[in-house]
Amino acid sequence: MLNTATKSEAPGTEQELTDGFHLVIDALKLNGINTIYNVPGIPITDLGRMAQAAGIRVISFRHEQNAGYAAGIAGYLTKKPGVCLTVSAPGFLNGLTALAHATTNCYPMILVSGSSEREIVDLQQGDYEEMDQLAIAKPLCKAAYRVLHAQDIGIGFARAIRAAVSGRPGGVYLDLPAKLFGQVMNAEAGRKSLVKVIDAAPAQIPSPASVKRALDVLKAAKRPLIILGKGAAYAQADEEIKSFVEKSGAPFLPMSMAKGLLPDTHPQCAGAARSTVLKESDVVMLIGARLNWLLSHGKGKSWGEAPKKFIQVDIEPKEMDSNVEIVAPVVGDIGSVVSAFNQAMGTGWTAPPAEWTKAISSKREENVAKMAPKLMNNKSPMDYHGALGVLKNVIKEHPEAILVNEGANTLDLARGVIDMYRPRKRLDVGTWGVMGIGMGQAIAAALETGHPVLAVEGDSAFGFSGMEVETICRYNLPICVVIFNNDGIYRGTDVNGANSDPATTVFVKGARYDKMMEAFGGVGVNATSPDELKRAVGEAMKSGKPTLINAVIDPAAGSESGRIGNLNPQSVLQKKK
């Protein structure tokens, strides 16, 4: 039902009216969008109030970038576009980072921003927060639209929704000038102008020839490997993917956000033998994964000397051959493609040579055994492995919990240490490797799923979104934040030899982040040993109360840039001194 009650009366007439505010709200509700992530302010404050009154959940953040990260991950978890609502100019710019992040990571998201009036902006006459936001947004998202007339609001949102979720998902910008909200029109005409988007993300069926080609290449492999990316997790074709991987008999390597599609403890999982399978495989099938920097572009030392044939499953044809030759491209949505694989494989698929699968199993078991003692230590202050050993067991005991993870060493080590058991339960920095996603993603994960969230943060990463602990407390969310606090970026032991200023990577010694959570009514705990950490996290998961645990890590623990230190340029002149 159209969200209107305004009437205009003239002698002998009575007309039901609506306006831009109500049409925006009705367009969202008509398309099943029931949550908005926002920071209120001119000109969208009343829109948020009215949306809340109309039954839409409006979650107000302390910074637009965090609201945007929340919207992006909401889109990933639900396959519906997450909506971030911001004010004009500076607020829009704050949300733009998250919009670009969503596009890069293929999360369906719509950034809706109020804006200044076109006639003033175009003549650069100095309006309040004047900025040509549409022009700025266009290069950084999948699509960008501006709505100038109330009767076009329905079409504007329909186009934004379809663009966000169809094909390869991504971020969309929708520009709503301030005057639009107050525009009035006939309510019945407004009702007719709304659009319910039908089949927004239609199936993209792969060609039979491409399916046969891919399976022929896979069948001929002596050392096959399947790599699952977050696109495979996004597809929500979990049973089809599980059936295909198990039917193939090939080892599989999950990228970090694909962990849990099949349990990391699955006998075919090669996560603990990553280096071996990348170097020694002869045929690699990519499902929803890209050969970008996270996979060394499909070449170089990490891929070894063994000749490789690549099969790639992706909905975007331009992704093929982006770094290396793809001998068997399969273009289509992942659910349709994997279903076609399963049907074409039949029941008589020949398993890979036992020599290959046994070698991988042996290497995996060897590496797990080497790691085990490190994860069982009870040092105080903690090292990364001792702390992560505790959290590994927490997730094992609570497989329904969602793990949000960011940082440098905190992220790199947690990826390998913490096993996941169910799909879409691990959320992290994604393709860009940015920091700052933690609190926004944790909040959206809790709201969209209703499940407990464990957010494991480096102390540096937490600094980008730390004020959102107030948001967590305000909405009383079941989020436990664990901060690995080693007094600095990478480590807290760097020294400035030039003057009395702290070194560039060093923070306040002995900082108590737990006090921040206490300040807003949540639970704060300072943990100095794995035993203390275990008790604190266990209590947080049991209680469901907003909790922040300051996990004291040895300041000397950690390495420069974590495991991607090779990306950090080094000065030759500096080395010569």
Number of C-alpha atoms within 10 A of each C-alpha: 7 18 20 17 10 12 12 10 9 7 5 5 7 10 14 14 17 25 21 24 23 23 27 22 23 25 25 23 20 16 17 14 18 18 23 23 29 32 25 23 16 16 19 24 16 14 21 24 13 16 23 17 11 15 12 19 16 22 23 19 23 17 20 28 28 32 32 35 30 33 34 36 28 29 28 29 24 15 19 24 30 31 28 31 31 32 27 28 19 14 22 27 20 19 28 25 17 26 32 24 27 32 22 18 22 25 31 34 39 31 30 26 28 26 30 24 19 17 10 14 18 12 9 12 10 12 15 14 15 19 23 18 23 18 11 14 24 14 11 20 23 24 20 24 19 18 17 19 17 25 23 18 27 24 17 24 24 21 19 24 27 21 24 32 24 17 19 19 28 28 34 31 27 23 23 29 20 21 17 21 23 13 15 19 18 15 22 13 12 24 19 11 16 24 20 17 18 10 9 17 19 12 16 16 17 22 13 13 10 17 21 17 16 20 18 13 18 25 17 13 19 17 21 28 28 27 21 26 21 27 26 29 26 23 17 18 16 18 14 18 25 15 15 19 21 16 17 23 20 26 26 27 24 25 21 23 25 27 28 22 25 25 17 23 14 13 16 22 23 27 24 22 21 18 14 18 27 24 18 20 23 20 24 25 25 23 24 22 21 24 18 12 10 16 15 13 15 21 16 11 10 17 20 16 13 12 11 24 19 24 24 25 29 26 24 13 12 9 16 23 14 13 14 14 14 18 17 23 23 29 23 21 24 28 20 17 27 25 17 19 22 17 11 14 18 9 9 7 12 12 14 20 14 12 10 18 20 12 13 24 17 13 19 20 13 13 12 14 11 11 15 13 12 16 20 15 18 19 16 16 19 25 25 22 24 23 32 25 23 23 26 18 14 18 19 14 11 14 17 16 24 26 25 26 29 28 30 27 24 25 22 17 17 23 20 14 19 21 21 28 21 19 22 22 24 25 25 24 21 20 16 12 15 14 21 23 32 30 29 30 28 31 31 27 28 20 20 15 14 13 17 24 29 27 26 27 28 27 28 26 25 26 14 17 19 21 17 23 27 20 19 25 21 15 13 14 24 25 29 28 29 29 27 27 29 30 24 22 25 25 24 22 18 16 14 12 9 8 8 8 10 14 16 11 16 21 19 10 13 12 14 17 22 22 18 17 24 18 13 15 17 21 20 22 22 19 25 19 20 27 16 19 25 18 12 23 23 17 14 23 20 11 11 16 20 27 30 28 27 24 32 26 26 21 22 15 16 22 14 14 17 16 14 13 12 10 8 9 7 10 8 8 7 7 7 6 5
